[in-house]
C-alpha cells in the first residue's frame, strides 16, 4: 500500500461556505480528487511539513506579482466561475485567498469596481502592472461572447504553461549562476585571507615579486574599496539597464536582436519567443479576439521587441488585405515552419488550431534545448572555475620558483 501524505487545504462546499482542514492522500492530485468527490471546490493545497519549500521573500522586494501567483489566481477564478459562482463572490473569496499583497489589493479594487457596474475586463485593465494585456484581452472577448468561464480557463492554462516554461529555463541557468557566484566568493576569500599570508612570507624571503603576483597583492590591499565599488557599479548598472529597457524602444530592439544572436542562448530564446507567439495568438483568436487587436496584444506579450516590431508590420499588411503568413515571411525571426503552418491554417480556416500545434512543437523544443544547454554549460563552467583556481595558485607560487632559482644561482 503506497504511503500517504498529509495535506492542508482550503475549499468551498456545496453551500458556498469556505472550509479548511487536512486530509491524507498519496499525492496532491489524489487529495484534490477526494475534495471534488465530497462536492467541494479546492482553492489551495499544500503538503504539511513543506514550509521550507516556499519562495524566499526579501523585505522591500515583494511588490511584484509572481507569474506563479497569477497562474494560481486565474485557475481558482476559472474553477469558481465554472461552478456557477457569481463574479463578486468569486472575487471576494480570491481577495481573502491570495497571499500576494499587490494581487490582493488589486482584487479588492476590482471587486469594488465590478459591484459598481464596471465590467471585469475594464476593472482589470486599470491594474496593468498586475494583470497582463493578454489576460485582459481574453477576458474582454469572453465577456463579449458570453463565455467568461471558458476565457478564464484558457487564461489559466496559458499562465500555467508559461510558468512551467520559465521554470525550465531557470533550472537550466541555476547551475552556471551558482558556479559563478561561488567563483566570485572564492576569489574574494583568497584575496582577503590567503594572499596576505603569502605576502608576509615573501617579505621574509626577500626578492622582487613577479608582476602578476604583485597585482594580486595590490588587489588584496585595495579590497576594502574594490568590493563596494564593484557592488555599486553592478547594482547601478542593473537599475540603469532596466530603466533604459523600459524607456527606449530602440535600445530594447538592439538588446533583443543581440540576445537572438547569442551562440548558446540565442536558439533557446528564439524557440521560447516562438512558443509564446504561437500560444498567445492562438488563444486570442480562439476566444474571438479580432485579428488586429490580437496581433497588437501578442507583440507585447512575447517579451521580444523584434517580434513586437514584426507584429506592427503584420498588422499593417493584414489591414491592407494581405495574408498574415506572407507578411511574417518578411521577418527572418519567424522560421519557415511557422509561416507554412499559419498559411495552411489560413487556407483551411483553422488558424488557431495550427498555432496551437506550433506552440506544442516549440514547447517540446524548449524542453530539449534547456536540457542540452545544461549539459553543455556544465563542462564549460568547470573549466572556467578550474582556470580561475589554477591561475591564482600559479600566481601565488610563482615567486617561490624565482626565489629557489636565486638560491640555486
C-alpha positions in Angstrom: 0.0 0.0 0.0 1.5 3.4 -1.0 2.5 5.8 1.8 0.1 8.6 2.4 0.9 12.3 3.0 -0.9 15.0 5.0 -2.2 18.0 3.0 -3.7 21.3 4.3 -6.5 22.5 2.1 -8.9 25.4 1.6 -12.1 24.8 -0.3 -15.7 25.8 -0.9 -18.5 23.4 -0.1 -21.8 22.9 -2.0 -23.5 25.7 0.0 -20.7 28.2 -0.9 -19.1 28.2 2.5 -15.3 28.3 2.8 -13.8 25.4 4.6 -10.3 24.4 5.5 -8.7 21.3 7.1 -6.3 18.4 6.5 -6.6 15.1 4.7 -4.5 12.1 3.9 -3.7 11.1 0.3 -1.0 9.6 -1.8 -0.3 12.9 -3.6 -1.7 16.3 -4.3 -3.8 15.1 -7.3 -5.4 12.4 -5.2 -6.1 14.9 -2.4 -7.8 17.2 -4.9 -9.9 14.4 -6.3 -11.0 13.5 -2.8 -12.3 17.0 -2.2 -14.2 17.0 -5.5 -15.8 13.7 -4.6 -17.1 15.4 -1.5 -18.7 18.1 -3.6 -16.1 20.8 -2.6 -14.2 23.1 -4.9 -10.5 23.2 -4.0 -8.9 26.6 -3.7 -5.5 25.8 -2.2 -3.5 22.8 -1.3 -0.1 22.4 0.4 1.7 19.4 1.9 2.2 19.5 5.6 5.8 20.0 6.7 7.0 21.6 3.5 7.3 25.2 4.7 10.9 25.4 3.6 9.9 24.9 0.0 8.2 28.3 -0.1 9.7 31.1 -2.2 12.2 33.3 -0.4 10.7 36.7 0.3 13.1 39.6 0.9 11.7 42.8 2.5 11.3 45.6 0.1 11.4 43.3 -3.0 7.9 41.7 -2.7 5.9 44.4 -4.5 5.7 42.5 -7.8 3.2 39.8 -8.6 4.9 36.5 -9.5 3.7 34.6 -12.5 3.1 31.6 -10.3 0.7 33.6 -8.1 -1.1 34.9 -11.1 -1.5 31.4 -12.6 -3.0 30.1 -9.3 -5.3 33.2 -9.2 -6.5 32.5 -12.7 -7.0 28.8 -12.1 -9.0 29.4 -8.9 -11.1 32.1 -10.6 -11.8 29.8 -13.5 -12.8 26.9 -11.2 -15.2 29.1 -9.2 -16.9 30.7 -12.3 -17.2 27.4 -14.0 -19.1 26.0 -10.9 -21.7 28.8 -11.3 -20.4 31.2 -8.6 -21.0 34.9 -9.2 -18.1 37.2 -10.1 -18.5 39.2 -7.0 -18.5 36.2 -4.7 -15.5 34.7 -6.6 -13.6 38.0 -6.3 -14.3 38.2 -2.6 -13.0 34.7 -2.0 -9.9 35.3 -4.1 -9.2 38.5 -2.2 -9.0 36.6 1.0 -7.3 33.5 -0.5 -4.3 35.1 -2.3 -1.1 35.5 -0.4 0.3 38.2 -2.8 -0.2 41.7 -1.3 -0.3 43.6 -4.6 -2.7 41.0 -6.1 -4.9 41.1 -3.0 -5.1 44.9 -3.3 -5.9 44.8 -7.0 -8.6 42.1 -6.4 -10.2 44.3 -3.8 -10.4 47.3 -6.1 -11.7 45.1 -9.0 -14.4 43.8 -6.7 -15.4 47.3 -5.8 -15.5 48.4 -9.5 -17.5 45.4 -10.6 -20.0 45.9 -7.8 -20.4 49.5 -9.1 -21.2 48.3 -12.6 -17.8 48.3 -14.3 -17.0 45.2 -16.5 -14.4 42.7 -15.2 -12.0 43.4 -18.1 -12.2 47.2 -17.7 -11.6 46.9 -13.9 -8.6 44.6 -14.5 -7.2 46.9 -17.2 -6.7 49.6 -14.5 -4.1 47.4 -13.0 -1.8 46.8 -15.9 1.2 46.2 -13.6 -0.6 43.2 -12.1 -2.7 41.7 -15.0 -1.0 41.3 -18.4 -2.7 42.6 -21.5 -3.2 39.1 -22.8 -5.3 38.2 -19.8 -7.4 41.4 -20.1 -8.0 40.9 -23.8 -9.1 37.3 -23.4 -11.5 38.2 -20.6 -12.9 41.1 -22.7 -13.5 38.7 -25.6 -15.1 36.2 -23.2 -17.4 38.9 -21.9 -18.5 39.8 -25.4 -19.2 36.2 -26.3 -20.8 35.3 -23.1 -18.2 32.7 -22.2 -16.1 34.3 -19.5 -15.6 31.0 -17.7 -14.0 29.5 -20.9 -11.8 32.6 -21.3 -10.6 32.3 -17.7 -9.9 28.6 -18.2 -7.8 29.4 -21.2 -6.0 32.2 -19.4 -5.2 29.8 -16.5 -3.9 27.2 -19.0 -1.7 29.8 -20.7 -0.3 31.1 -17.5 0.4 27.6 -16.2 2.3 26.7 -19.3 4.3 29.9 -19.2 5.1 29.3 -15.6 6.3 25.8 -16.5 8.5 27.1 -19.4 10.0 29.8 -17.2 10.8 27.1 -14.5 12.6 25.0 -17.1 14.7 28.0 -18.2 15.5 28.9 -14.6 16.6 25.3 -13.9 18.9 25.4 -16.9 20.5 28.6 -15.6 20.7 27.7 -11.9 23.9 25.7 -12.2 26.0 28.3 -14.0 24.7 31.0 -11.7 25.7 29.1 -8.6 29.1 28.3 -10.0 29.8 31.9 -11.0 28.7 33.2 -7.5 30.9 30.6 -5.8 33.8 31.6 -8.1 33.4 35.3 -7.1 33.2 34.4 -3.4 36.3 32.2 -3.7 38.3 35.0 -5.4 37.3 37.4 -2.7 38.2 34.9 0.1 41.6 34.2 -1.5 42.4 38.0 -1.8 41.3 38.8 1.7 42.7 35.8 3.7 45.2 33.8 1.7 47.2 36.5 -0.2 48.2 38.4 3.0 49.8 35.2 4.4 51.8 34.7 1.2 52.8 38.3 1.1 54.3 38.2 4.7 56.2 35.0 3.7 57.5 36.7 0.5 58.7 39.7 2.5 60.7 37.4 4.9 62.3 35.6 2.0 63.2 38.8 0.2 63.3 39.4 -3.5 61.1 41.2 -6.0 57.6 39.8 -6.7 56.6 39.0 -10.3 54.2 41.5 -11.9 51.2 39.2 -11.8 51.8 38.3 -8.2 52.2 41.9 -7.3 48.9 42.6 -9.0 47.2 40.1 -6.6 48.9 41.7 -3.6 47.8 45.2 -4.7 44.2 43.9 -5.2 44.2 42.4 -1.7 45.3 45.7 -0.2 42.5 47.5 -2.0 39.7 45.1 -1.4 38.1 47.5 1.1 37.1 49.8 -1.8 37.2 47.4 -4.8 34.4 45.2 -3.3 31.9 48.1 -2.5 32.8 49.7 -5.9 32.0 46.5 -7.7 28.7 46.1 -5.9 27.8 49.7 -6.5 28.6 49.5 -10.2 26.7 46.2 -10.6 23.6 47.5 -8.8 23.7 50.9 -10.5 24.2 49.3 -13.9 21.3 46.9 -13.4 19.0 49.8 -12.4 20.1 51.9 -15.4 19.7 49.0 -17.7 16.2 48.2 -16.6 15.2 51.9 -16.8 16.7 52.2 -20.3 14.9 49.0 -21.4 11.6 50.4 -20.2 12.0 53.9 -21.8 13.8 53.3 -25.1 12.3 51.1 -27.8 15.4 51.3 -30.0 17.5 50.1 -27.0 15.1 47.2 -26.4 15.3 46.3 -30.1 19.1 46.3 -30.1 19.3 44.2 -26.9 16.7 41.6 -28.2 18.5 41.3 -31.5 21.7 40.6 -29.7 20.0 38.0 -27.5 18.8 36.1 -30.5 22.3 36.1 -31.9 24.0 34.7 -28.8 25.8 31.4 -29.7 24.4 29.2 -26.9 21.3 31.0 -25.5 20.1 32.6 -28.8 18.4 29.5 -30.2 16.7 28.8 -26.9 15.4 32.3 -26.6 14.1 32.2 -30.2 12.2 29.0 -29.6 10.8 30.4 -26.4 9.6 33.5 -28.3 8.0 31.4 -31.0 6.2 29.3 -28.4 4.8 32.4 -26.7 3.9 34.0 -30.0 2.0 30.9 -31.3 0.3 30.1 -28.0 -0.9 33.6 -27.3 -2.1 34.4 -30.8 -3.9 31.0 -31.0 -5.6 31.6 -27.6 -6.7 35.1 -28.6 -8.1 34.1 -31.9 -9.8 31.0 -30.3 -11.8 33.1 -27.9 -12.9 35.6 -30.6 -10.5 38.5 -30.2 -10.3 40.4 -33.5 -7.2 39.8 -35.5 -5.9 43.3 -35.4 -6.3 43.5 -31.6 -4.8 40.0 -31.2 -1.7 41.0 -33.2 -1.2 44.1 -31.1 -1.5 42.2 -27.8 0.7 39.3 -29.0 3.5 41.7 -29.9 3.7 43.0 -26.4 3.4 39.6 -24.6 6.3 37.7 -26.3 8.9 39.6 -24.3 10.9 40.3 -27.5 10.9 43.7 -29.3 11.9 42.1 -32.6 8.6 40.3 -32.7 6.8 43.3 -31.4 8.1 45.3 -34.4 7.2 42.5 -36.7 3.6 42.4 -35.4 3.2 46.1 -36.3 4.2 45.3 -39.9 1.9 42.3 -40.0 -1.0 44.5 -38.7 -0.4 47.0 -41.5 -0.3 44.2 -44.1 -3.4 42.5 -42.8 -5.2 45.9 -42.8 -4.3 46.2 -46.5 -5.8 42.8 -47.2 -2.6 40.7 -47.3 -2.4 37.2 -45.7 -0.7 37.1 -42.3 1.7 34.3 -43.5 3.1 36.4 -46.4 3.7 39.3 -44.0 5.5 37.1 -41.5 7.9 35.8 -44.2 9.4 39.2 -44.5 10.8 38.8 -41.0 13.7 36.3 -40.5 12.9 35.8 -36.9 10.0 33.5 -37.9 11.1 30.1 -39.1 9.7 28.7 -42.4 7.7 26.1 -40.5 5.8 28.7 -38.6 4.8 30.7 -41.7 3.9 27.4 -43.5 1.7 26.2 -40.7 0.0 29.6 -40.5 -0.5 29.6 -44.3 -2.2 26.2 -44.1 -4.4 27.5 -41.3 -5.4 30.5 -43.3 -6.3 28.2 -46.3 -8.3 25.8 -44.1 -9.9 28.3 -41.8 -8.2 26.6 -38.7 -5.5 29.1 -37.9 -5.9 28.9 -34.1 -5.6 25.1 -34.2 -2.5 25.3 -36.3 -1.0 27.9 -33.9 -1.7 25.5 -31.0 0.2 22.8 -32.8 3.1 25.1 -33.5 3.2 26.1 -29.8 3.2 22.5 -28.7 6.1 21.8 -31.0 8.1 24.7 -29.7 7.3 23.8 -26.1 8.9 20.4 -26.7 11.8 22.2 -28.5 12.3 24.4 -25.4 12.4 21.4 -23.2 15.1 19.7 -25.3 17.1 22.9 -25.7 17.1 23.6 -22.0 18.4 20.1 -21.3 21.1 20.5 -23.9 22.0 23.8 -22.5 22.5 22.4 -19.0 24.6 19.5 -20.4 26.8 21.9 -22.5 27.3 24.5 -19.8 28.4 22.2 -17.0 31.8 21.3 -18.5 32.4 25.0 -19.6 31.7 26.2 -16.0 34.0 23.5 -14.6 36.7 24.6 -17.0 36.2 28.3 -16.1 36.4 27.6 -12.3 39.4 25.4 -12.8 41.2 28.0 -14.8 40.5 30.7 -12.1 41.7 28.4 -9.3 44.7 27.2 -11.2 45.6 30.8 -12.3 45.6 32.1 -8.7 47.6 29.2 -7.4 50.3 29.7 -10.1 50.4 33.5 -9.3 50.9 32.8 -5.6 53.6 30.1 -6.1 55.5 31.8 -8.9 57.7 33.9 -6.5 58.8 30.6 -4.8 60.2 29.3 -8.1 62.0 32.6 -8.6 63.4 32.6 -5.0 64.5 28.9 -5.5 66.3 29.8 -8.7 68.1 32.7 -6.9 69.2 30.3 -4.1 70.5 27.8 -6.7 72.3 30.5 -8.5 
